[in-house]
Amino acid sequence: MENASLELLKGVHPGLYLARELSQRRLHGGTLAGRIGGCRQNLHAILQGRRRMSLSLSLRIEQVLGLPEGFLMTLQLYYDIAEEKRRQSAVLRPDISKFRPALFWDVEPEKIDWQQHKAFIIQRVFERGDETEIKETLRFYGRDEILRQLHTAPSPYSAYLKSNVLKYLGHEV
């Protein structure tokens, strides 16, 4: 598997990748379980993303399917990293109760990665947010980060948005 393909799969549970692989090969999980000498229920839970991939199971599956050695465990590691980041970002996020559901109508606020998508969030809040939402965004990101995002982001920051942010932060427009 090439590094570019692995980059695309970062954060995907290895079981979900494996389920797609089996589907493409027209192979059932029960058949694979028989070939690797594994428990059907365990493999089914992995295919649904409800259970972790073990090292010994991944090696047997990779051998039977002709996948690169360590590939499934690498996916498991990247998945674990993504899950840990999600857990940490749940702690490191603003007070979501201060944002109206209508502000983020197209996403679930509980699932937003507040660090990775800060440019989008800052833009949305300063374009459409009320005073409470703007204050919470300022409290969470800080003035310096909001200004940094404002100056480094190309469009979609319109002239109106820039002047609105700067005016709210008390800078000359």
C-alpha positions in Angstrom: 0.0 0.0 0.0 1.4 3.4 -1.0 2.0 6.2 1.5 -0.6 8.3 -0.4 -3.2 5.6 0.1 -2.4 5.3 3.7 -2.7 9.1 4.1 -6.2 8.9 2.8 -7.1 6.1 5.3 -5.7 7.8 8.4 -8.4 7.7 11.1 -10.4 5.0 9.4 -11.0 1.9 11.6 -9.2 -1.1 10.1 -12.4 -3.1 10.3 -14.2 -0.7 8.0 -11.3 -0.9 5.5 -11.3 -4.7 5.8 -15.1 -4.8 5.3 -14.8 -2.9 2.0 -11.9 -5.1 0.9 -13.9 -8.2 1.6 -16.9 -6.7 -0.3 -14.7 -6.0 -3.3 -13.4 -9.5 -3.3 -16.9 -10.9 -2.8 -15.7 -12.7 0.3 -17.8 -13.0 3.5 -16.5 -12.4 7.0 -17.4 -16.0 8.0 -15.3 -17.3 5.2 -12.4 -15.2 6.2 -12.8 -16.3 9.8 -12.6 -19.9 8.7 -9.5 -19.3 6.6 -7.6 -17.5 9.4 -8.9 -19.8 12.2 -10.5 -16.9 14.0 -13.7 -16.4 15.9 -16.6 -15.2 13.7 -18.1 -12.9 16.3 -14.8 -11.2 17.0 -14.2 -10.7 13.3 -17.7 -9.4 12.8 -17.3 -6.8 15.7 -14.0 -5.7 14.0 -15.7 -5.4 10.6 -18.3 -3.1 12.2 -15.6 -1.0 13.9 -16.8 -2.0 17.4 -13.6 -3.8 18.4 -9.9 -3.2 18.0 -7.7 -5.1 15.6 -5.2 -7.3 17.4 -1.7 -7.8 16.1 -2.0 -11.6 15.7 -5.3 -11.3 13.9 -4.0 -8.6 11.6 -1.0 -10.7 10.6 -3.2 -13.7 9.7 -5.6 -11.6 7.7 -2.8 -9.8 5.9 -1.2 -13.1 5.0 -4.5 -14.6 3.7 -5.5 -11.5 1.7 -2.1 -10.6 0.5 -2.0 -7.2 2.2 1.3 -5.7 3.2 2.5 -6.8 6.6 1.6 -4.4 9.3 -0.9 -2.5 7.2 -4.0 -3.2 9.4 -2.1 -2.5 12.6 -0.9 0.8 11.1 -4.5 1.6 10.4 -5.4 0.7 13.9 -2.7 3.0 15.3 -3.8 5.9 13.1 -7.4 5.2 14.2 -6.4 5.2 17.9 -4.5 8.5 17.4 -7.6 10.1 15.8 -9.8 8.8 18.6 -7.5 10.2 21.2 -7.4 13.6 19.4 -11.2 13.5 19.4 -11.3 12.8 23.1 -8.9 15.6 23.8 -10.7 18.1 21.6 -13.9 17.3 23.5 -12.2 18.7 26.5 -10.5 21.5 24.5 -13.6 23.1 23.0 -15.7 26.1 23.7 -18.9 26.1 25.6 -21.2 24.7 22.9 -24.3 25.8 24.8 -23.4 29.4 23.9 -23.9 28.7 20.2 -27.3 28.6 18.5 -28.0 25.4 16.6 -28.9 27.6 13.6 -25.3 28.9 13.4 -23.9 25.5 12.6 -27.0 24.1 10.8 -24.9 22.1 8.4 -22.7 20.3 11.0 -23.1 18.7 14.4 -21.4 21.1 16.9 -20.4 18.1 19.1 -18.5 16.6 16.2 -16.6 19.7 15.2 -12.8 19.5 15.5 -12.5 23.0 17.0 -8.7 23.2 16.3 -8.6 21.7 12.8 -11.5 23.8 11.5 -10.9 27.1 13.4 -10.7 29.1 10.2 -14.2 27.9 9.2 -15.6 28.5 12.7 -14.1 32.0 13.1 -15.5 32.9 9.7 -19.0 31.5 10.4 -19.2 33.1 13.9 -18.1 36.6 12.7 -20.3 36.5 9.6 -23.5 35.2 11.3 -22.9 35.0 15.0 -24.6 37.0 17.7 -22.7 38.8 20.5 -22.7 35.8 22.8 -21.2 33.5 20.1 -18.6 36.1 19.2 -17.5 36.5 22.8 -17.3 32.7 23.3 -15.2 32.4 20.1 -12.9 35.2 21.3 -12.6 33.6 24.8 -11.8 30.2 23.3 -9.4 31.2 20.5 -8.1 34.5 21.8 -7.7 37.8 19.9 -4.3 36.9 18.5 -5.4 33.6 16.9 -8.5 35.2 15.4 -6.3 38.0 13.9 -3.8 35.4 12.6 -6.6 33.4 11.0 -8.0 36.6 9.5 -4.7 37.7 8.0 -3.5 34.3 6.8 -6.8 33.0 5.3 -7.4 33.9 1.7 -11.0 34.2 0.6 -13.7 33.3 1.8 -12.9 36.2 4.1 -14.6 39.1 2.4 -13.8 42.7 3.0 -17.0 43.0 5.0 -15.9 40.1 7.3 -12.4 41.5 7.8 -13.8 44.9 8.7 -16.4 43.3 11.0 -13.8 41.3 12.9 -11.4 44.2 13.2 -14.1 46.6 14.3 -15.3 44.0 17.0 -11.7 43.6 18.2 -11.3 47.4 18.5 -8.8 47.8 15.6 -8.9 50.6 13.1 -10.6 49.6 9.9 
